[in-house]
Amino acid sequence: MSTLITSDNWDEIKNKLIENHSILTDKNLTYEEGKEEKLLATLQRKLGKSKKEVSAMIRGYTKH
């Protein structure tokens, strides 16, 4: 799971999350290296989605 979110792709993912989910804020989406699971848990809680759903959503945001 840790390769799903990296410092290299986080800004792109973050912008798409905020654009598509107005409930999310910069504070909710603070990236800390090594704490990707915590970030995913925050997304699950805020969006009311499962880990699988959040992971699929992020994968969709990283496809070009």
N, C-alpha and C positions, 0 to 999 in steps of 0.2 A: 504494500500500500504506500510505502514512503516514496516510491518513484512516481506515484500519481501526481503529487504536488512537490515541486522543487522551487528553489529561489529563482531559477531561470524562467519558469512559466507562471509564477504566482501572480504577477501584475495583470497578465492577460485574463487569467481565471477570475481574479478578484473583480475586475471591471465588468466581466460578463455576469457574475453573480449579482453584483449591485444593480446592474441594468435590468436583470430579469426578476429580481426578488427584492422589492423595495423595503422589506422588513430588515434586511441586512445592512450593517453599517461598517465603516472602516474599523471601528473598535472590535466588532465581531470577527473581522477578517484579518487580524494581525498574524502574519506568518513568522514563526520562529523555527529555525532549523532544528530538527530532532523532535519537534512537537507536532508533527503532522497529524497524528492520531487524535490529539486534543482538538485541533482545528476541525477535523472531520466530525468529531462528536458535537462540537458547537453547531456546525452546519446541520447535522441530523436533528438536533434539538430545536433550533430556530425554524427550520423548514418543515418539521414534522415528517421527515422521510427516514427510511432505513439506510443503513450503511451502504448497502448494495445500490440503492437509488441515488444516493449522493455521489458515490463513486462513478456510476454510469453518467450522471449529469456532468461531472468534471471531465471525464474522458471525452464527452461530446464537445465540451468547450475547448479542448486542446487539439481537436482534429482540424486540419487546415484544408 
